Each structure stands twice: as structure tokens, then as C-alpha cells.
């Protein structure tokens, strides 16, 4: 069974769902999300503030899906204002998509199952993660790696060392 077969199996069993754009635009890249990520995207939300924050996150994910030119940091902890960045250790193949506005910012952590195919594993509030290397960051990255293994064992995400294997040409490395 290939990783693509495992993705299809996860979709059939409800463990993954393909994320469409918020406006129904066609996508050139794909995001598949776990139930935890989908709950953040589609609710139910506790209040209007959460609903607005979710809509903004979805709009940020739209940029990836529709093939916008995105910025990608290939140096952990040096992302600056990049849209997406590889997380340390690079060999684990975990990335985060950064949704910064409105505050509090959110981080969608996941990995690439193929070129232009991002698997969104979990969403975290950036402030709750604390400083890089904190127990919270370690929990976030380790739990995402464990969730990946549960979904796709024995397949690992594409490592972050070669971004051209992950994303088609509409990106800028920062």
C-alpha cells in the first residue's frame, strides 16, 4: 500500500478530509486535514471571535491551495515573516503554516506526503507554544510526528531538506 492509498483510506474512514478553498476556487495544491484541524476550520465555535479567527486561518490556507507565491523558510527558528517554515530537526519533515492575523496567531503543523500535498496534523495557538525548544513546542512537534506515524506508518513525510520535492515553483525561500 502506498502513502496515497493510505490517504484515501484515511479519507474513507474519516481520519482525514480534503480542505477546499473558502470561496470554492480550484486548487493546484492540496491540503488534507485531521479531525482536530477540521474542527478549528468548520466549528462549532464558542463565539464570534473564534469564528472570525477560523475564517482567517482558512483564508491563509487558501493561499497554499490556490498556488499563490508563498514564502518558505528552510532554516528552523529563522522564519521571520515567512508563510511556512521547516521545523527542527529538518530531517523529520515537519513544517508549520503560520496564520498571524488576527492575534492570537495560529500554527498548523504537518508534513508533505507528496509534492503540493500537505497533511495538516494539528493547530496550535502560537502564544501557548512559548519559546522555541520549550516543553510546549516539543509536545507540539512530537505529537504531530506521532500522529503522522499513526496515519501513515511506515511512510515518513518528505524531509524539509529539499523544498522542490515539497512545493511546486510558486514559492520564495527566505
C-alpha positions as CSV (number, residue, x, y, z in Angstrom):
1,X,0.0,0.0,0.0
2,X,1.4,3.4,-1.0
3,X,1.1,6.6,1.1
4,X,-1.5,7.7,-1.5
5,X,-3.6,4.6,-0.8
6,X,-3.3,5.3,2.9
7,X,-4.5,8.9,2.4
8,X,-7.5,7.5,0.5
9,X,-8.2,5.0,3.3
10,X,-8.0,7.8,5.9
11,X,-10.4,9.9,3.9
12,X,-12.9,6.9,3.6
13,X,-12.6,6.3,7.4
14,X,-13.0,10.0,8.4
15,X,-9.5,10.4,9.7
16,X,-8.6,12.9,7.0
17,X,-10.6,15.4,5.0
18,X,-9.5,17.4,2.0
19,X,-9.6,21.1,2.7
20,X,-11.3,23.1,-0.1
21,X,-10.9,26.8,-0.5
22,X,-13.2,29.1,1.4
23,X,-14.6,30.5,-1.9
24,X,-14.7,27.3,-3.8
25,X,-11.8,28.2,-6.1
26,X,-10.0,25.4,-7.8
27,X,-6.8,24.3,-6.1
28,X,-3.4,23.5,-7.6
29,X,-2.0,22.3,-4.3
30,X,-3.8,20.1,-1.7
31,X,-4.2,20.1,2.0
32,X,-5.6,17.2,3.8
33,X,-6.6,17.8,7.5
34,X,-7.1,15.7,10.5
35,X,-10.3,15.9,12.5
36,X,-8.7,18.3,15.0
37,X,-7.8,20.8,12.2
38,X,-11.2,20.4,10.6
39,X,-12.9,21.3,14.0
40,X,-10.9,24.5,14.1
41,X,-11.9,25.3,10.4
42,X,-15.6,24.4,10.5
43,X,-16.6,24.7,14.1
44,X,-18.7,24.7,16.0
45,X,-17.0,27.7,17.6
46,X,-17.6,29.0,21.1
47,X,-18.1,32.6,20.0
48,X,-17.8,35.1,17.1
49,X,-14.2,35.8,17.8
50,X,-13.3,32.1,17.2
51,X,-15.4,32.0,14.1
52,X,-13.6,35.1,12.7
53,X,-10.2,33.6,13.6
54,X,-11.1,30.4,11.9
55,X,-12.2,32.2,8.7
56,X,-8.8,34.0,8.7
57,X,-7.0,30.7,9.1
58,X,-9.0,29.2,6.2
59,X,-8.1,32.2,4.1
60,X,-4.4,31.7,4.9
61,X,-4.7,28.0,3.9
62,X,-6.4,29.2,0.7
63,X,-3.1,30.8,-0.3
64,X,-1.4,27.5,-0.3
65,X,-4.2,25.6,-2.1
66,X,-4.7,28.1,-5.0
67,X,-1.0,28.2,-5.7
68,X,-0.2,31.7,-4.5
69,X,3.5,32.6,-4.4
70,X,4.3,31.8,-0.8
71,X,7.5,32.4,1.3
72,X,9.1,29.3,2.9
73,X,11.8,29.3,5.5
74,X,14.2,26.4,5.2
75,X,16.1,27.4,8.4
76,X,14.4,26.4,11.6
77,X,13.8,29.3,14.0
78,X,14.7,31.9,11.4
79,X,11.4,32.2,9.6
80,X,10.8,35.9,10.2
81,X,7.6,36.7,8.3
82,X,7.6,33.5,6.1
83,X,4.2,31.9,5.4
84,X,5.6,28.4,6.1
85,X,8.8,27.1,7.7
86,X,10.5,23.8,8.3
87,X,10.8,22.8,11.9
88,X,13.8,21.3,13.7
89,X,15.1,18.8,13.2
90,X,14.8,19.3,9.4
91,X,15.1,15.5,8.8
92,X,11.7,14.9,10.5
93,X,9.9,16.7,7.6
94,X,7.6,18.7,9.8
95,X,6.5,22.2,8.7
96,X,4.3,24.9,10.1
97,X,2.0,27.2,8.3
98,X,1.7,30.5,10.1
99,X,-1.6,32.3,10.4
100,X,-0.6,35.5,12.2
101,X,-3.6,37.9,11.8
102,X,-5.7,38.4,13.8
103,X,-3.9,37.7,17.0
104,X,-3.6,35.3,18.7
105,X,-1.7,33.6,15.9
106,X,-2.1,30.0,14.9
107,X,0.3,27.4,13.7
108,X,-0.8,24.5,11.6
109,X,1.8,21.7,11.9
110,X,2.1,18.9,9.4
111,X,4.2,17.4,6.7
112,X,4.3,16.7,3.0
113,X,3.0,13.4,1.7
114,X,3.9,14.3,-1.9
115,X,4.6,17.4,-4.0
116,X,2.0,20.0,-3.3
117,X,0.2,17.7,-0.8
118,X,0.3,19.0,2.7
119,X,-1.1,16.9,5.6
120,X,-2.3,19.3,8.3
121,X,-2.0,17.3,11.6
122,X,-2.7,19.8,14.4
123,X,-3.4,23.5,15.0
124,X,-1.8,25.3,18.0
125,X,-2.2,28.8,19.4
126,X,1.2,30.4,18.9
127,X,1.3,32.0,22.4
128,X,0.6,28.7,24.0
129,X,3.7,27.2,22.4
130,X,6.1,29.6,24.1
131,X,9.7,30.0,23.1
132,X,11.2,27.5,20.6
133,X,12.5,24.5,22.4
134,X,10.0,24.8,25.3
135,X,8.1,21.8,26.6
136,X,5.1,23.1,24.7
137,X,6.9,23.2,21.3
138,X,8.4,19.8,22.0
139,X,5.0,18.4,22.8
140,X,3.6,20.0,19.6
141,X,6.2,18.6,17.2
142,X,6.4,15.2,18.9
143,X,2.6,14.8,18.9
144,X,2.4,15.7,15.3
145,X,5.1,13.2,14.4
146,X,3.3,10.5,16.4
147,X,0.0,11.3,14.7
148,X,1.8,11.1,11.3
149,X,3.1,7.6,12.2
150,X,-0.4,6.5,13.3
151,X,-1.8,7.7,9.9
152,X,0.9,6.6,7.5
153,X,3.3,4.1,9.0
154,X,5.8,3.1,7.5
155,X,5.9,6.3,5.4
156,X,7.6,9.4,6.6
157,X,6.9,12.9,5.4
158,X,9.1,14.3,2.7
159,X,12.0,15.9,4.5
160,X,12.4,19.6,4.5
161,X,15.9,19.5,3.1
162,X,14.7,19.7,-0.5
163,X,11.8,22.1,-0.8
164,X,11.5,21.5,-4.5
165,X,10.3,18.0,-3.6
166,X,7.5,19.5,-1.5
167,X,6.2,22.5,-3.3
168,X,5.9,23.5,-7.0
169,X,7.7,26.5,-8.2
170,X,5.5,29.3,-6.9
171,X,7.4,29.9,-3.7
172,X,10.3,32.0,-2.4
173,X,12.8,30.6,0.0
174,X,13.7,33.1,2.8
